[in-house]
Amino acid sequence: MGQKKEGVIGWFLSLLEFLKKVVLFIIKWRYLIALIVFVLCVAFKIHGSSINEYNKIFANYDEYKSESIILGTSRSIRSDEWLGHAPYFMSQYYNDYEKNNDLVSLGGHDMILGHNTPVKDITMVAKPFTWGYIILGNEYGLSWYWCLRLILLILVSFEACIIITKGNKKVALLGAIMVAFAPAVQWWFVAAVDVFIWGLTLFVAAYYFFTTEKWKRWLFTAILPVSAIAYVMALYPPLQIPVGLVMLTLFIVCLIRDKKEITFKKKDIWRIVIMALFALGVLGWMLWNSRDAIVALYSTVYPGKRVSLGGGEGIGGLFTDLTSFVLPYKQIPYSNSSEVSTFIQFAPVLLMLYPLIWKKMKRDKNMIVGNALLVCIIVMFVFMSVGFPELLAKLSLFSYIDSFRMEWAYGFVGVLFTVWGIDMIWKKQIFSKKQIFGVIAIFGFLYICLVGSKELSYLSWKYYIVLIVGLMILVFLMLKRYQKLFLVGTAAVVLAAGATVNPIAKGTTAVFGHPLEQKIREIASDDKDAHWIALNTILLQQLGIANGAKMLNALNFYPDYTKWKIIDPDGKYDDYYNRYAHLVVTLTDDDTEYISGVTADNFTLKLSCDDALKWPTKYLLSAGKLNACTENFEEIYADTEGEYYIYERVTK
């Protein structure tokens, strides 16, 4: 029996040793491996988009699903991606990638502000994720977009953690996994990722710009202005502001820590001047040419007119939300998966232990990094829990950040703090057994206290106890310096919670393969100047623009007053449409009526027949039979796979 037990343990240790060799090989050749993986994924049209949701509206869903989903499942809650970004990007193919796109609105829409889509413009230098659309078209472009973003996020996260830990590759790899596959990142892979990618890239490139020589400095001279432009053009202030401040802080303290490694000379100032002029020139070009659209965007009722003072978050905001671990596998009843997803990190444990770490390691130069991250966490938590006075919020620019987005930024910093803390703890045996078990007990007790009635409506106590005990075990392994077990265990937990969020999918059949979609494309190609309205749905208008149709009620980032002034010349209903808005249109023989949506980003327009004809409406793309304006439109196509119809305006 003892030999059998010893054999199992030996086999497990051999497996860990083998994994170590594989990991070291991957780390050594990471850039070459990343390039090969990227090329292969694009060649086979692999992506993580949830566009398979479009398949579900057709009768032969299972047939098309089998063609598009390789592993996992598409997520309807990821509508900002499959209903927003993907159709917007694809619509540019029919617009020849021009900056102004009239497929999405009567008066046209600035596509740099519209999800920062591919545009044949100087700003493309800072948008490598969208190059695939212009070079290879929509199908390969979607794969290019998804794969390059994930691969680059992993690479720059690793490099950032290498700098933070002064070369601890094992911990840096775990940090890269904790950032790239964090539930919050994967559930918000469209909205948040660019900020993290370019923020980390700026930090890494700026640090090495000052600490490397020869050809490497030339490399970072090229990367820095592109990263700066890309960071600004992410156009997501609620996350850009806190992440930018944290990255700037880390850059400064890491240079102070490594001042002896700085190789920058006064004669290199000309590089900074060139970088600044290039970045400011491109951004100035973008701001000038998009000035009207920017004013319109930030003058909207939503999301433009918001002043946040923070507050309202309790101590639970410091901890990883336990529901994040099971969100890919079980629907949450009291919110949605995206809203409650967080970063998986151990910052609360390190906060409890920080006085002991400081006492034992205060002479270590890397303590300056920990101190800086600690200050960032304290400031963020004060804003989340207590809030700032209005003047301070505006001066610090935190007025643009709501507590929800600050939780993302805190979670991100919590991961970096965790990476730093693990490295420091593993350098030296810092804690006694009593201290370790005391902290673990407090950690577990606090987690149990955080479980409330709404959480128990989602999962039973049994599940929460299992999750909490599992985290306590990981903390024990971390503090006792069982390095291999902790690294493998934590990576497995993060990957299980994050890597399974988005599907592994192939191709774009869901958007281009159905007979209805082919018919839209055929009509739009033959009648390029015609305008369409999608009826009774929030889906068909986005399918329409993805297939080249000029949809009057496609998603708009800011109001198209060219369109609205035709039916609302006095601006009486401005509060309804002066927003980022998905517009659902229904036709009525009565007067036009505006109806607020359940959320701030949509509303319904009951459009009178007279107003529909005031717009240059030639085609109706309807979910269901037309029951109003039947004298003005005639059916020209009925979808045999579902209740979808196309009507053409009757010329009288």
C-alpha positions in Angstrom: 0.0 0.0 0.0 2.8 2.3 0.9 4.6 1.6 -2.4 1.4 2.4 -4.3 1.0 5.7 -2.4 4.7 6.5 -3.1 4.2 5.7 -6.7 1.3 8.0 -7.1 3.1 10.8 -5.4 6.2 10.2 -7.5 4.1 10.2 -10.7 2.5 13.5 -9.7 5.9 15.1 -8.9 7.2 13.8 -12.3 4.2 15.4 -14.0 5.0 18.7 -12.2 8.6 18.5 -13.3 7.5 17.8 -16.9 5.1 20.8 -16.8 8.0 23.0 -15.5 10.2 22.0 -18.5 7.3 22.7 -20.9 6.6 26.1 -19.3 10.3 27.1 -19.4 10.4 26.2 -23.1 7.3 28.2 -23.9 8.7 31.2 -21.9 12.0 31.0 -23.8 10.4 30.9 -27.2 7.3 32.8 -26.4 7.4 35.3 -29.2 8.0 32.7 -31.9 5.3 30.5 -30.5 2.9 33.4 -30.3 3.5 34.2 -33.9 3.0 30.6 -35.0 -0.2 30.3 -33.0 -1.5 33.6 -34.3 -0.9 32.6 -38.0 -2.5 29.2 -37.5 -5.6 30.6 -35.8 -6.2 33.2 -38.5 -5.6 30.7 -41.2 -8.3 28.4 -39.7 -10.6 31.4 -39.0 -10.6 30.8 -35.2 -12.2 33.4 -33.0 -14.0 33.9 -29.7 -17.0 35.9 -30.9 -20.5 35.1 -29.8 -21.9 35.7 -33.3 -23.4 32.3 -33.1 -26.3 34.0 -31.3 -27.6 35.0 -34.7 -27.9 31.4 -35.6 -30.5 31.0 -32.8 -33.1 33.1 -34.6 -33.3 30.7 -37.5 -35.1 27.4 -37.6 -32.1 25.3 -38.6 -30.0 26.5 -35.6 -28.4 23.1 -34.8 -27.1 22.8 -38.4 -25.4 26.1 -38.4 -24.2 25.8 -34.8 -22.3 22.7 -35.7 -20.4 24.7 -38.4 -19.4 27.6 -36.1 -18.8 26.4 -32.5 -15.8 24.2 -31.9 -15.8 24.3 -28.1 -17.9 26.2 -25.5 -21.0 28.2 -26.1 -21.9 31.7 -27.4 -23.2 34.1 -24.8 -26.3 36.2 -25.4 -25.2 38.6 -22.6 -22.1 39.5 -24.6 -24.3 41.6 -26.8 -21.9 44.6 -26.8 -19.6 42.3 -28.9 -21.8 40.2 -31.2 -24.6 42.8 -31.5 -22.4 45.9 -31.4 -18.8 45.6 -32.3 -18.8 42.7 -34.8 -21.5 44.1 -37.1 -20.0 47.6 -36.9 -16.6 46.3 -38.0 -18.1 44.2 -40.8 -20.2 47.1 -42.1 -17.0 48.9 -43.0 -16.3 46.4 -45.7 -19.2 47.8 -47.7 -18.1 51.4 -46.9 -14.6 50.9 -48.3 -13.3 51.5 -44.7 -14.1 55.2 -45.0 -14.3 57.3 -41.8 -17.9 58.3 -42.2 -20.3 55.4 -42.6 -23.9 56.0 -43.8 -24.9 52.4 -43.4 -25.5 52.9 -39.7 -27.4 56.2 -39.9 -29.0 58.7 -42.4 -26.5 61.4 -41.7 -23.5 59.1 -41.3 -21.5 58.1 -38.3 -17.9 58.6 -37.3 -16.5 55.1 -37.2 -13.5 56.0 -35.1 -15.8 56.8 -32.3 -18.1 54.0 -33.3 -16.3 51.1 -31.6 -13.0 52.4 -33.1 -13.6 50.3 -36.2 -11.1 49.8 -39.1 -10.8 53.1 -41.0 -8.3 53.8 -43.9 -6.8 56.7 -42.0 -3.5 57.6 -40.3 -5.0 56.4 -37.0 -4.8 52.9 -38.3 -1.1 52.9 -37.3 -2.3 52.5 -33.7 -5.1 49.9 -34.4 -3.2 46.7 -35.4 -6.1 44.6 -34.1 -8.3 45.8 -37.0 -5.7 45.5 -39.8 -6.9 42.0 -40.6 -10.3 43.4 -41.7 -8.7 45.7 -44.3 -6.1 43.2 -45.5 -8.1 40.0 -45.4 -11.8 40.9 -45.2 -14.5 40.2 -42.6 -14.1 36.4 -42.0 -10.3 36.4 -41.5 -10.5 39.9 -40.0 -12.7 38.7 -37.1 -10.2 36.0 -36.3 -7.2 38.4 -36.5 -9.0 40.8 -34.1 -9.7 38.2 -31.5 -6.5 36.2 -31.6 -4.1 39.1 -31.7 -5.7 40.9 -28.8 -5.6 37.8 -26.5 -2.0 36.9 -27.5 -0.8 40.4 -27.0 -2.5 40.7 -23.7 -0.8 37.6 -22.4 2.6 38.8 -23.7 2.5 42.3 -22.3 1.1 41.1 -19.0 4.0 38.7 -18.7 6.5 41.4 -19.5 4.9 43.8 -17.0 5.1 41.1 -14.2 8.7 40.4 -15.1 9.5 44.1 -14.4 7.4 44.1 -11.2 9.1 41.0 -9.8 12.6 41.7 -11.2 12.7 38.6 -13.4 10.6 36.0 -11.5 9.4 34.1 -14.6 7.2 31.6 -12.8 5.3 34.2 -11.0 5.2 36.4 -14.1 3.5 33.6 -16.1 0.9 33.2 -13.4 0.3 36.9 -13.4 -0.2 36.9 -17.2 -2.8 34.2 -16.8 -4.5 36.0 -13.9 -4.8 39.2 -16.1 -5.6 37.7 -19.5 -8.1 35.1 -18.3 -9.6 37.0 -15.4 -13.4 36.6 -15.5 -13.8 40.4 -15.7 -11.5 40.6 -18.8 -13.2 37.7 -20.6 -16.8 38.8 -19.9 -15.9 42.3 -21.0 -13.4 41.3 -23.7 -14.5 44.0 -26.1 -15.0 47.0 -23.7 -12.1 46.7 -21.4 -9.3 44.8 -23.1 -7.8 47.6 -25.2 -7.3 49.7 -22.1 -5.4 46.9 -20.3 -3.3 45.9 -23.4 -2.2 49.4 -24.2 -1.8 50.5 -20.6 0.5 47.6 -19.9 2.3 48.1 -23.2 3.0 51.7 -22.4 4.4 50.7 -19.0 6.7 48.0 -20.4 7.9 50.0 -23.4 8.5 53.1 -21.3 10.5 51.2 -18.7 12.7 49.4 -21.3 13.1 52.6 -23.3 15.1 54.0 -20.3 16.9 50.8 -19.3 18.0 49.3 -22.7 20.5 50.2 -25.3 21.2 50.1 -29.1 18.5 48.4 -31.3 16.1 47.7 -28.4 15.8 51.4 -27.7 14.9 51.9 -31.4 12.2 49.3 -31.0 10.7 51.0 -28.0 11.0 54.4 -29.7 8.6 53.0 -32.3 6.3 51.2 -29.9 5.8 54.0 -27.4 4.0 56.6 -29.5 1.8 53.9 -31.1 0.8 52.6 -27.7 0.1 56.1 -26.5 -2.2 56.8 -29.5 -3.9 53.4 -29.1 -4.5 54.0 -25.3 -6.1 57.4 -25.9 -8.2 56.0 -28.8 -9.6 53.3 -26.6 -12.1 56.0 -25.7 -13.2 54.4 -22.3 -12.4 57.1 -19.7 -14.0 55.2 -16.7 -11.2 52.6 -17.1 -8.5 54.6 -18.9 -8.1 57.1 -16.0 -7.4 54.7 -13.1 -5.4 52.2 -15.2 -3.4 55.1 -16.7 -2.6 56.5 -13.2 -1.5 53.1 -11.9 0.7 52.4 -14.9 2.3 55.8 -14.6 2.9 55.2 -10.9 4.5 51.8 -11.5 6.7 53.3 -14.2 8.1 55.9 -11.9 8.7 53.6 -8.9 10.3 50.9 -11.0 12.7 53.4 -12.5 13.5 54.7 -9.0 14.1 51.1 -7.8 16.3 50.4 -10.9 18.0 53.7 -11.2 21.4 52.1 -11.6 20.1 50.3 -14.7 19.0 53.4 -16.5 21.0 53.9 -19.7 19.2 57.0 -21.0 21.4 59.8 -22.0 20.7 63.5 -22.6 21.3 63.0 -26.3 18.3 60.6 -26.4 15.9 63.5 -25.6 15.4 63.9 -29.3 13.7 60.5 -29.3 11.2 61.7 -26.8 10.6 64.8 -28.9 10.0 62.8 -32.1 7.7 60.4 -30.2 5.7 63.2 -28.7 5.3 65.0 -32.0 4.2 61.9 -33.8 1.7 60.9 -31.1 0.3 64.4 -30.7 0.1 64.8 -34.5 -2.0 61.7 -35.0 -4.2 62.4 -32.0 -4.6 66.0 -33.1 -5.6 64.8 -36.6 -8.2 62.5 -35.1 -9.6 65.1 -32.6 -9.8 67.8 -35.3 -11.5 65.6 -37.9 -13.8 64.0 -35.3 -14.5 67.1 -33.3 -18.2 67.4 -34.1 -18.8 63.7 -33.3 -16.8 63.9 -30.1 -18.9 66.9 -28.9 -22.1 65.0 -29.8 -20.9 61.9 -28.0 -20.0 63.6 -24.8 -23.1 65.7 -24.9 -25.4 62.7 -24.8 -27.7 61.9 -22.0 -26.1 58.5 -21.8 -23.2 57.9 -21.4 -21.9 61.5 -21.8 -23.5 63.4 -19.0 -22.3 61.5 -15.9 -20.5 62.8 -12.8 -19.5 60.1 -10.4 -18.5 60.7 -6.8 -18.0 57.0 -5.9 -19.2 55.4 -2.7 -21.5 52.6 -1.8 -19.1 49.7 -1.8 -18.3 47.7 1.4 -15.3 45.7 2.4 -16.5 43.0 0.0 -15.2 45.1 -2.8 -11.7 44.1 -1.9 -12.4 40.4 -2.3 -12.9 38.3 -5.5 -16.6 37.8 -6.0 -17.2 34.1 -5.4 -19.8 33.9 -8.1 -17.1 34.6 -10.7 -15.8 31.0 -10.4 -19.1 29.5 -11.7 -20.5 32.2 -14.0 -19.6 30.3 -17.2 -21.5 27.3 -16.1 -24.6 28.6 -14.3 -26.9 31.6 -15.0 -27.0 34.2 -12.3 -30.6 35.2 -11.2 -30.1 38.6 -9.6 -27.8 40.3 -12.1 -25.9 39.2 -15.2 -22.7 37.4 -15.6 -20.8 40.4 -17.0 -21.8 42.8 -14.2 -20.7 40.6 -11.3 -17.5 39.2 -12.9 -14.3 40.2 -11.1 -10.5 39.5 -11.1 -9.3 36.5 -9.2 -6.6 37.9 -6.8 -5.3 37.6 -3.2 -4.9 41.3 -2.4 -6.9 41.0 0.9 -4.5 38.4 2.3 -1.5 40.5 1.4 -3.2 43.6 2.9 -3.5 41.7 6.2 0.1 40.6 6.1 1.6 43.8 4.8 2.9 45.0 8.1 4.8 41.7 8.5 6.1 41.8 5.0 7.3 45.4 5.4 9.0 44.5 8.8 10.9 41.6 7.3 11.6 43.0 3.8 11.8 46.8 4.3 15.4 46.9 3.1 14.5 45.2 -0.1 14.5 47.7 -3.0 11.3 46.1 -4.4 9.3 47.3 -1.4 8.9 50.7 -3.2 6.7 48.9 -5.8 4.6 47.3 -3.1 4.2 50.6 -1.3 3.0 52.2 -4.5 0.5 49.5 -5.2 -0.7 49.7 -1.7 -1.4 53.4 -2.0 -3.2 52.8 -5.3 -5.4 50.2 -3.6 -6.2 52.5 -0.6 -7.2 55.4 -2.9 -9.4 53.1 -5.0 -11.1 51.6 -2.0 -11.7 55.0 -0.4 -13.4 56.1 -3.7 -15.4 52.9 -4.0 -16.5 52.8 -0.3 -16.7 56.4 0.9 -16.6 58.4 -2.3 -14.9 61.8 -3.1 -16.2 65.3 -2.6 -17.3 66.7 -6.0 -14.4 69.1 -6.3 -11.8 66.4 -5.6 -13.6 64.0 -7.9 -13.4 66.5 -10.8 -9.8 67.6 -10.1 -8.6 63.9 -10.0 -10.8 63.1 -13.0 -12.4 60.4 -10.9 -15.7 62.0 -11.7 -15.6 60.0 -14.9 -15.3 56.7 -13.0 -18.3 55.0 -11.5 -17.7 52.5 -8.6 -18.4 49.6 -11.0 -15.5 50.4 -13.3 -13.3 51.3 -10.4 -13.8 47.7 -9.2 -12.3 46.5 -12.5 -9.3 48.8 -12.0 -8.9 47.7 -8.4 -9.1 44.0 -9.4 -6.4 44.6 -12.0 -4.2 46.3 -9.4 -5.1 43.5 -7.0 -3.6 41.0 -9.5 -0.4 43.1 -9.8 -0.2 43.4 -6.0 -0.7 39.6 -5.7 2.2 39.0 -8.2 4.4 41.4 -6.3 3.5 39.8 -2.9 4.1 36.2 -4.0 7.5 37.1 -5.3 8.4 38.9 -2.0 7.1 36.1 0.2 8.9 33.4 -1.8 12.2 35.3 -1.5 12.3 34.6 2.3 10.4 32.6 4.9 8.5 35.5 6.4 5.7 34.1 8.5 5.4 31.7 11.4 2.8 28.8 11.4 0.6 30.7 13.8 0.6 33.8 11.6 -0.2 31.7 8.5 -3.1 29.8 10.1 -4.4 33.0 11.7 -4.5 34.9 8.5 -6.1 31.9 6.6 -8.8 31.7 9.3 -9.6 35.4 9.1 -9.6 35.2 5.3 -12.1 32.3 5.4 -14.3 33.9 8.1 -14.5 37.2 6.2 -15.5 35.3 3.0 -18.3 33.5 4.9 -19.6 36.8 6.2 -19.7 38.2 2.7 -22.2 35.6 1.5 -25.7 37.0 1.7 -29.2 36.1 0.8 -28.9 37.0 -2.9 -25.8 35.0 -3.3 -27.5 32.0 -1.6 -30.3 32.4 -4.2 -27.7 31.5 -6.8 -25.6 28.9 -5.1 -26.2 26.8 -1.9 -24.0 27.1 1.2 -22.3 23.8 0.2 -20.9 25.4 -3.0 -19.7 28.5 -1.2 -18.0 26.5 1.5 -16.2 24.4 -1.1 -15.1 27.6 -2.9 -13.9 29.3 0.2 -12.1 26.2 1.5 -10.4 25.9 -2.0 -9.2 29.5 -1.8 -8.0 28.9 1.8 -5.9 26.0 0.5 -4.4 28.1 -2.2 -3.5 30.8 0.3 -1.9 28.1 2.5 0.1 26.8 -0.4 1.2 30.4 -1.3 2.3 31.3 2.3 4.0 28.0 2.9 5.8 28.4 -0.4 4.6 25.2 -2.0 5.4 26.9 -5.3 4.6 24.3 -7.9 1.3 23.3 -6.3 0.2 26.9 -5.8 1.1 28.0 -9.4 -0.6 25.0 -11.0 -3.7 25.2 -8.7 -4.2 28.9 -9.1 -3.7 28.8 -12.9 -6.2 26.0 -13.1 -8.8 27.9 -11.1 -8.3 31.1 -13.2 -8.5 29.2 -16.5 -11.6 27.3 -15.4 -13.4 30.6 -14.4 -12.2 32.7 -17.3 -11.0 30.7 -20.3 -14.4 29.1 -20.7 -16.4 32.3 -20.9 -16.0 32.9 -24.7 -16.4 30.1 -27.2 -13.7 28.8 -29.5 -15.5 29.3 -32.8 -14.8 29.2 -36.5 -15.9 31.3 -39.4 -18.8 33.7 -39.9 -21.7 31.5 -41.2 -23.9 33.0 -38.5 -23.7 36.4 -40.1 -23.4 35.7 -43.8 -24.6 32.1 -44.4 -28.4 32.1 -43.9 -30.7 32.7 -46.9 -32.2 35.8 -45.3 -28.7 37.3 -44.9 -27.8 36.4 -48.5 -31.0 38.1 -49.7 -30.2 41.3 -47.7 -26.8 41.3 -49.3 -28.2 40.7 -52.8 -30.7 43.6 -52.5 -28.2 45.9 -50.8 -25.7 45.3 -53.6 -28.2 45.9 -56.4 -29.7 49.0 -54.7 -26.8 50.5 -52.8 -28.4 53.9 -52.1 -31.6 52.5 -50.5 -32.4 52.9 -46.8 -33.9 50.2 -44.6 -35.7 50.0 -41.3 -35.7 46.8 -39.2 -39.0 46.2 -37.4 -39.9 44.5 -34.1 -36.4 43.5 -33.2 -33.0 44.6 -31.9 -31.2 42.0 -34.0 -32.0 42.4 -37.7 -30.7 46.0 -38.0 -27.2 44.9 -37.0 -27.4 41.9 -39.3 -28.4 44.4 -42.0 -25.4 46.6 -41.7 -23.1 43.6 -41.5 -24.5 42.6 -44.9 -24.3 46.0 -46.5 -27.8 47.4 -46.0 -28.2 51.1 -45.0 -30.2 50.7 -41.7 -32.0 53.8 -40.4 -32.2 52.2 -36.9 -28.8 50.6 -36.5 -26.9 51.1 -33.2 -25.9 54.8 -32.9 -23.2 56.1 -30.5 -24.6 59.6 -30.6 -27.8 61.0 -32.1 -28.1 61.4 -35.9 -30.0 64.7 -36.0 -30.2 64.6 -39.7 -32.7 61.7 -39.2 -34.4 62.9 -36.0 -35.1 66.5 -37.1 -37.3 65.1 -39.9 -39.8 63.6 -37.5 -39.1 65.7 -34.4 -38.2 69.1 -35.7 -38.6 70.8 -32.3 -36.5 68.3 -30.4 -39.3 67.5 -28.1 -38.1 63.9 -27.6 -34.4 64.6 -27.5 -33.9 62.8 -24.2 -35.0 59.6 -25.8 -32.6 59.5 -28.7 -29.7 61.7 -27.5 -27.8 58.7 -26.3 -25.8 55.6 -27.2 -28.8 53.6 -28.3 -30.1 50.4 -29.8 -33.4 51.4 -31.5 -36.3 49.0 -31.8 -38.9 50.3 -34.3 -42.5 49.1 -34.7 -44.9 50.6 -37.2 -48.3 51.9 -36.2 -51.2 53.5 -37.9 -51.5 55.9 -34.9 -49.2 58.8 -33.9 -45.5 58.2 -33.3 -44.7 57.3 -29.7 -41.3 57.2 -27.9 -41.0 54.5 -25.2 -38.0 54.4 -22.8 -36.1 51.1 -22.7 -35.5 48.8 -19.7 -31.8 50.0 -19.7 -30.3 53.3 -20.6 -28.8 52.1 -23.9 -32.1 51.3 -25.8 -35.5 52.6 -26.5 -38.5 51.7 -28.6 -40.0 53.9 -31.4 -43.6 53.3 -32.4 -43.3 55.0 -35.7 -46.3 56.2 -37.5 -46.8 55.4 -41.2 -46.5 59.0 -42.1 -43.2 59.5 -40.3 -41.8 56.3 -41.7 -42.5 57.7 -45.2 -40.9 61.0 -44.2 -37.6 59.1 -43.9 -36.2 57.9 -47.2 -37.4 54.3 -46.3 -37.4 51.9 -49.2 -37.1 48.5 -47.6 -38.5 47.1 -44.3 -36.8 44.1 -42.8 -39.4 42.7 -40.4 -39.6 40.1 -37.7 -43.2 39.0 -38.3 -45.8 40.0 -40.8 -46.4 43.7 -41.4 -49.5 44.9 -39.7 -49.4 48.7 -40.4 -48.6 50.7 -43.5 -49.6 47.7 -45.6 -50.8 50.0 -48.4 -47.3 51.6 -48.7 -45.1 48.5 -48.7 -45.4 45.1 -50.5 -43.8 41.8 -49.5 -40.9 40.8 -51.8 -39.3 38.1 -49.7 -40.4 35.6 -47.0 -37.7 33.7 -45.1 -38.5 30.0 -45.2 -36.5 29.3 -42.0 -38.4 31.7 -39.7 -40.9 34.5 -39.5 -38.8 37.1 -41.3 -39.9 39.3 -44.3 -38.6 42.0 -46.6 -41.0 44.6 -47.9 -40.4 47.2 -50.6 -42.0 50.7 -50.7 -44.7 51.0 -53.3 -44.3 53.8 -55.7 -47.5 55.8 -56.2 
